[in-house]
């Protein structure tokens, strides 16, 4: 059990309400991998479930939730002293790195260091070194004070290089998800110190997305990461230095953010139209369709070809290509289906006091892409899968599906292999 698992299983709005607080005083977001966060509408508070309890309660928060807030769970938690101990150890370690970064930010503003033949505030050294933006962009300074304040992190050997930067990436405006070290002279050469699951954005959420880490040195802003999409609250400028692949990434991931200029307009202006075929792999069907209409290019075939995936199942090689699955033989390919499934999420529902799960996504068939939802039971056996797909096709008016009966299990395995990172969403 780690803090991300714990945050993902507890319905934070429900828990906040049960604590007697006004739910309307907060905006709640549930971020894939990391779980629930609450942002105050009246202050700069951003917190997880831990932040709604006092520090003395944190070591036993796992049991506290099971004893008093079991009706606030989106997903079941087993009673386990081992799980509780692992959760606390994980949270304590994360809090140590979070605290070290927070202190290092203050040190960057207030600590003095020798630079050449002068003793200067480190913030002034950053300015003289052509990196005034680092101070605004949440970068810290690893000093002896930080080393001594957090002895369990054993940062002393890292501080020997002198003028060492502590560089965070973020999952929320207040929560780091990684911490890296870099020498003052070479900030691009970063050494990973800590990471909680995955990297986040660099810099301070604000009014501009910058092109890359290097641009953070000179002005305030942040690099794009999908997690930033939950926290932007004003129209965002896109830096002129953002490259094509990053524009595609921003456009494909941004569902909530508002931009001063449509990323698609910048994309067409930067690449023209003919080169767009090289960049469409990460877009959704609707985005490819819209980009094709705006650019006048037929991008759909390039999109389907770019999403080819190959698997080895039970010693045989299978491929998802376009809108079908194939078995690769020595001299030819055998078509296994006339459709392909794209799973976007699994939704958890309560039906007759029982948990039920539904796979949701898109059916790709011919030139059609149609949304579907199918019960988890149909993914548990070859017979049920064939039956469920046939019913989906008939219900959606798509005709009759083709499945090579000899390879239904392998097709099902391929679908499951491509869906292992799909989020489970509680309704």
C-alpha positions in Angstrom: 0.0 0.0 0.0 1.4 3.4 -1.0 0.0 6.9 -0.8 -1.2 6.8 -4.4 -3.2 3.6 -3.8 -4.7 5.0 -0.6 -5.6 8.4 -2.2 -7.2 6.5 -5.2 -9.5 4.3 -3.0 -11.0 7.0 -0.8 -13.7 9.2 -2.2 -12.4 12.5 -0.9 -15.6 14.6 -1.4 -17.6 12.1 0.6 -15.0 12.0 3.4 -14.8 15.8 3.6 -18.5 16.0 3.9 -18.5 13.4 6.7 -15.9 15.5 8.5 -18.5 18.2 8.7 -16.8 20.5 6.2 -18.5 22.3 3.3 -17.9 20.4 0.1 -18.8 23.5 -1.9 -15.7 25.2 -0.4 -13.4 22.9 -2.5 -12.8 21.8 -6.0 -12.1 18.1 -6.1 -10.0 16.4 -8.8 -9.1 12.7 -9.3 -5.8 12.3 -11.1 -4.9 9.0 -12.7 -2.3 7.1 -10.7 -2.3 9.7 -7.9 -5.9 9.7 -6.8 -8.0 12.5 -5.1 -7.0 16.1 -4.4 -8.9 19.0 -3.0 -8.3 22.6 -3.8 -9.8 25.4 -1.6 -11.8 28.0 -3.4 -11.0 30.6 -0.8 -7.2 30.0 0.0 -4.1 28.5 -1.6 -4.7 25.1 0.2 -4.3 22.0 -2.0 -4.5 18.7 -0.1 -5.0 14.9 -0.1 -6.8 12.9 2.5 -3.8 13.2 4.8 -4.2 17.0 5.0 -7.6 16.7 6.5 -6.2 15.0 9.6 -3.7 16.1 12.2 -0.1 14.8 12.0 -0.5 12.6 15.1 -3.2 10.7 13.2 -1.2 9.9 10.1 0.6 6.7 11.3 -2.8 5.0 11.9 -4.9 6.8 9.2 -5.4 3.5 7.3 -7.2 2.0 10.3 -9.0 5.3 11.1 -10.5 5.3 7.6 -11.6 1.6 7.9 -13.2 2.2 11.4 -14.9 5.5 10.8 -15.1 6.2 7.0 -15.6 2.8 5.4 -18.7 4.3 3.6 -16.3 6.8 1.9 -14.3 4.0 0.0 -14.6 3.8 -3.7 -12.7 0.5 -3.6 -12.4 -1.9 -0.7 -9.4 -1.9 1.7 -8.5 -5.0 3.6 -7.7 -4.8 7.3 -3.9 -5.3 7.5 -1.3 -4.1 9.9 1.3 -4.7 7.2 -0.6 -2.4 4.7 -0.9 0.3 7.3 2.8 0.2 8.2 3.8 0.3 4.5 1.4 3.2 3.9 2.9 5.2 6.8 6.5 4.5 5.7 5.7 5.5 2.2 4.0 8.7 3.3 6.8 9.6 5.8 9.5 9.2 3.1 7.5 11.3 0.7 6.9 14.0 3.3 10.7 14.1 4.0 11.5 14.8 0.4 8.6 17.3 0.2 9.9 19.1 3.3 13.5 19.1 2.0 12.4 20.8 -1.2 10.3 23.4 0.6 13.3 24.3 2.8 15.6 24.4 -0.2 13.3 27.0 -1.8 13.7 29.3 1.2 17.5 28.7 1.1 17.6 29.7 -2.5 16.2 33.1 -1.5 18.0 33.7 1.8 21.3 31.8 1.8 24.6 33.3 0.8 27.3 31.5 -1.2 30.7 32.4 -2.7 30.6 33.2 -6.4 34.0 34.1 -7.8 35.6 36.5 -5.3 32.3 37.6 -3.8 29.8 36.3 -1.3 26.3 36.8 -2.7 22.7 35.7 -2.1 22.1 32.6 -4.1 19.2 34.2 -5.8 21.6 36.9 -7.1 24.0 34.2 -8.2 21.2 32.7 -10.3 20.6 36.1 -11.9 24.3 36.6 -12.7 24.5 33.1 -14.1 21.6 33.8 -16.5 19.1 31.7 -14.6 16.7 34.2 -12.9 13.7 32.1 -13.8 14.7 29.2 -11.6 13.8 31.1 -8.5 10.2 31.8 -9.8 9.9 28.2 -11.0 10.2 26.4 -7.6 13.8 25.3 -7.9 15.6 25.0 -4.6 19.2 25.2 -3.3 20.7 22.2 -1.4 22.5 23.8 1.6 24.0 22.3 4.8 20.8 23.5 6.6 18.7 21.2 4.3 21.1 18.3 4.9 21.0 18.7 8.7 17.2 19.2 8.8 16.6 15.9 7.0 19.4 13.5 8.1 17.5 10.4 7.1 17.7 11.4 3.4 21.5 11.3 3.6 21.9 14.3 1.3 25.3 15.2 2.6 27.3 13.3 -0.1 25.2 15.2 -2.7 26.0 18.6 -1.2 29.7 18.1 -1.6 29.5 19.4 -5.2 28.5 22.8 -3.8 25.9 25.0 -5.5 23.6 22.1 -6.0 20.1 22.7 -7.3 17.0 20.7 -6.1 14.6 20.5 -9.0 11.0 19.3 -8.4 8.3 18.1 -10.8 4.7 18.3 -9.7 1.4 16.5 -9.5 -0.3 19.5 -8.0 0.7 23.1 -7.4 1.7 22.0 -3.8 2.8 18.4 -4.2 6.0 17.1 -5.8 6.1 13.8 -7.6 9.9 13.8 -8.2 13.0 15.5 -7.0 16.2 15.8 -9.0 19.7 17.2 -8.3 21.9 19.2 -10.7 25.1 21.2 -10.4 24.6 24.9 -10.7 26.9 25.0 -13.8 25.0 22.2 -15.6 21.3 22.2 -14.7 20.3 20.1 -17.7 22.3 17.2 -16.3 19.9 16.1 -13.7 20.3 13.1 -11.3 17.1 11.4 -10.0 16.9 11.6 -6.2 13.2 10.6 -5.6 10.2 9.8 -7.7 6.6 9.0 -6.7 5.3 6.8 -9.5 6.1 9.1 -12.5 7.4 12.5 -13.5 5.2 15.6 -13.5 5.6 19.1 -14.9 8.5 21.4 -14.2 8.0 25.0 -13.1 5.2 26.9 -11.6 1.6 26.6 -12.9 0.8 30.0 -14.4 0.0 31.7 -17.6 2.5 30.2 -20.0 3.5 26.7 -21.1 7.2 26.8 -22.0 9.0 24.8 -24.7 11.3 22.8 -22.5 13.2 22.7 -19.2 15.9 25.0 -20.5 13.4 27.8 -21.0 12.6 27.7 -17.3 16.0 29.3 -16.6 15.0 32.6 -18.0 11.3 33.2 -17.2 8.3 32.0 -15.2 6.2 29.2 -16.6 5.8 25.4 -16.7 6.5 22.5 -19.0 3.5 20.5 -20.2 2.5 17.3 -18.5 -1.0 15.8 -18.5 -1.4 16.3 -14.8 -1.2 20.1 -15.3 -4.5 20.0 -17.1 -6.3 19.6 -13.8 -4.8 22.8 -12.3 -4.8 25.5 -14.9 -7.3 28.3 -14.1 -6.6 31.0 -16.6 -6.1 31.2 -20.4 -2.7 29.8 -21.2 -0.1 31.2 -23.6 1.9 28.6 -25.6 5.6 29.5 -26.0 6.8 30.0 -29.5 9.6 27.5 -28.8 7.2 24.5 -28.3 7.9 21.9 -30.9 5.4 19.9 -33.0 5.4 16.7 -31.0 4.8 18.8 -27.8 1.9 20.7 -29.4 0.4 17.3 -30.4 0.8 16.1 -26.9 -0.8 19.2 -25.4 -3.7 19.1 -27.8 -4.3 15.4 -27.2 -4.1 15.6 -23.4 -5.7 19.0 -22.6 -9.4 18.4 -21.7 -9.9 21.3 -19.3 -7.3 23.9 -20.0 -8.1 27.0 -22.1 -5.4 28.4 -24.4 -5.0 31.8 -25.9 -4.2 30.2 -29.2 -5.6 26.9 -30.3 -2.7 24.3 -30.3 -4.0 23.0 -33.6 -3.6 26.4 -35.3 0.0 26.6 -34.1 0.5 23.1 -35.3 -0.7 23.7 -38.8 1.3 27.0 -38.9 4.5 25.2 -37.7 4.3 22.1 -39.9 2.1 23.2 -42.8 -0.2 20.3 -43.8 1.7 17.5 -45.5 4.0 16.7 -42.5 1.1 16.3 -40.1 0.9 12.6 -41.1 4.0 12.0 -39.0 2.5 13.2 -35.7 -1.0 11.9 -35.4 -0.4 8.6 -33.5 -1.3 10.0 -30.0 -4.5 11.8 -31.1 -8.0 10.5 -30.6 -10.3 9.6 -33.5 -12.2 12.8 -33.1 -9.0 14.9 -33.0 -7.7 13.3 -36.1 -11.0 13.9 -37.8 -11.0 17.6 -36.8 -7.3 18.1 -37.7 -8.0 16.5 -41.1 -10.9 18.8 -41.8 -9.0 21.9 -40.7 -5.8 21.0 -42.7 -7.5 19.5 -45.8 -5.4 16.3 -45.4 -6.7 12.8 -45.1 -5.0 11.8 -41.9 -7.1 8.8 -40.9 -5.1 6.1 -42.7 -1.8 7.5 -41.3 -3.4 7.5 -37.8 -4.5 3.9 -38.1 -1.2 2.7 -39.5 0.7 4.5 -36.7 -1.2 2.7 -34.0 -0.1 -0.8 -35.0 0.8 -3.0 -32.1 2.5 -6.4 -32.1 2.2 -9.2 -29.4 3.5 -12.7 -28.8 0.9 -14.9 -27.2 1.5 -18.7 -26.6 4.4 -18.6 -29.0 2.5 -17.0 -31.9 2.9 -13.4 -33.2 -0.3 -11.3 -33.4 -0.8 -7.8 -34.7 -3.4 -5.1 -34.2 -3.3 -3.1 -37.4 -5.9 -0.5 -38.5 -9.3 -1.9 -37.6 -8.4 -5.6 -37.3 -6.3 -8.2 -35.5 -4.0 -10.6 -37.5 -2.0 -13.7 -36.9 1.5 -13.4 -38.5 2.5 -16.6 -40.2 5.8 -17.4 -42.0 4.7 -16.3 -45.5 1.4 -14.5 -44.9 -1.0 -13.0 -42.3 -4.4 -14.5 -41.3 -7.1 -12.0 -40.4 -8.7 -12.8 -37.0 -11.4 -10.1 -36.8 -13.0 -7.3 -38.8 -12.9 -4.9 -35.8 -10.5 -3.6 -33.1 -11.3 -2.4 -29.6 -9.8 0.6 -27.9 -10.5 0.6 -24.1 -10.5 4.0 -22.5 -11.7 3.2 -19.0 -13.4 0.7 -16.7 -16.3 2.1 -14.8 -17.4 0.7 -11.4 -21.1 0.8 -10.6 -23.3 -0.6 -7.8 -26.1 -2.8 -9.0 -28.4 -4.5 -6.5 -25.8 -3.8 -3.7 -23.2 -5.6 -5.7 -20.1 -4.2 -7.5 -20.3 -4.3 -11.2 -17.6 -3.3 -13.8 -18.1 -2.1 -17.4 -15.4 -1.7 -20.0 -15.9 1.5 -22.0 -14.2 2.7 -25.2 -14.4 2.6 -29.0 -15.1 -0.1 -31.6 -13.1 0.5 -34.8 -14.8 -1.2 -37.7 -14.3 -0.3 -41.3 -14.5 3.5 -41.5 -16.6 3.7 -38.3 -15.5 4.5 -34.8 -18.4 3.9 -32.3 -18.4 4.2 -28.5 -19.4 1.1 -26.6 -19.8 -0.2 -23.0 -19.7 -3.9 -22.2 -19.9 -5.7 -18.8 -16.6 -7.2 -17.4 -18.2 -10.7 -17.5 -17.9 -10.7 -21.3 -14.1 -10.4 -21.0 -13.8 -13.5 -18.8 -14.2 -16.2 -21.4 -13.9 -16.7 -25.2 -17.6 -17.8 -25.4 -18.9 -14.8 -23.5 -16.6 -12.4 -25.4 -17.9 -13.6 -28.8 -21.5 -13.4 -27.5 -21.0 -9.9 -26.1 -19.3 -8.5 -29.3 -22.0 -9.8 -31.5 -24.7 -8.2 -29.3 -22.8 -4.9 -29.4 -22.6 -4.9 -33.2 -26.3 -5.8 -33.5 -27.3 -3.2 -30.9 -25.2 -0.4 -32.5 -26.4 -1.2 -36.0 -22.9 -2.1 -37.2 -23.8 -5.4 -38.9 -22.2 -8.8 -38.0 -18.7 -9.0 -36.4 -16.2 -11.5 -37.8 -14.0 -13.4 -35.3 -11.9 -16.4 -36.2 -13.2 -18.9 -33.7 -9.8 -20.7 -33.4 -8.2 -17.5 -32.0 -10.8 -15.9 -29.8 -8.8 -16.4 -26.7 -5.7 -14.8 -28.3 -7.8 -11.8 -29.5 -9.1 -11.4 -25.9 -5.5 -11.6 -24.6 -4.4 -8.9 -27.0 -7.2 -6.6 -25.8 -6.3 -7.2 -22.2 -2.6 -6.6 -22.9 -3.4 -3.2 -24.4 -5.7 -2.3 -21.4 -3.5 -2.9 -18.4 -3.1 0.9 -17.7 -6.7 1.7 -18.2 -8.1 3.6 -15.1 -11.0 2.2 -13.1 -13.4 4.9 -12.3 -15.9 4.7 -9.5 -19.3 6.3 -10.2 
